[in-house]
């Protein structure tokens, strides 16, 4: 992520977590993941748990994990 900067907004981060936790509108998770792809803030613990990540995971790490899963043909999150 060298040279990239976080341009995410609180609403981006909220929508990303809502999509993971099932509280947001359906679909659109890839776009939400892209919106937080450079965010080095810590992911809420409940979202990290849903993704099988450590409590210290960041939004960027979660977005990268999802991108990897999708590119390998794994559906959902």
N, C-alpha and C positions, 0 to 999 in steps of 0.2 A: 504494500500500500504506500510505498514511498512516493511522495509528491502529491498524494491525494489528501483532500481535506473534507471534514465532515460538513455537509450542507443540510443534514437532516433537521427537521423541525420537531418540536414536541408532539405535534399532531401525527407526524410520520411514525415516530416511535410508538405512540399510543395505538395507531391503526395496525402496526406490525404485530404488537402483542395481542391485540384483540383478535386478529386473524388466527394467531397460533392458539389462543385460548378458546376460540369458538364464540367469542362475544361480539365479533364484528360482522359486517356484511360479507357474504360468501364471495369466493374468488378474489383475484387480485393480489394474492400473496407474492407472486414474483415481482410485481411492481413495488409492493411495499418493502420487499427485501432489498431491491435496488436502491430505494430511498434511504435505507439505513446502512448500506454496504460499507461506508467509511466511518461509521460512528463508533468511537472507542469508549463510549459510556457503557457501564455494566447493564446487562440485561436483567430485568426483574427475575427473581429466583423462580417464580412459578413458570415463567416462559422457558427458562433454562432447563427446568425439570421436564417439561413437556417435550423438549428436543433431546433429552438425554445428555445435557451438557453440564459442566461444572457450575457451581454457584457464582463463580467469578467470570463467566463468559460475557463477552461484549456483544453488542448488536452486530458489529462487523463480523465477528466469529460465527454468530448464528446465521447471518445472511450467507456467508461462505459455505457453511455446512449445508444449508438448504440448496444452494446452487450446485454443490457437489452431488447431493442426492438426486436432484432433478436431472443433471447431466448424465448420471449413471442409470437413469430410467426408473428411479424410485418415485412412486406417486405420493402426493400429499406432503407432509412434513415429517 
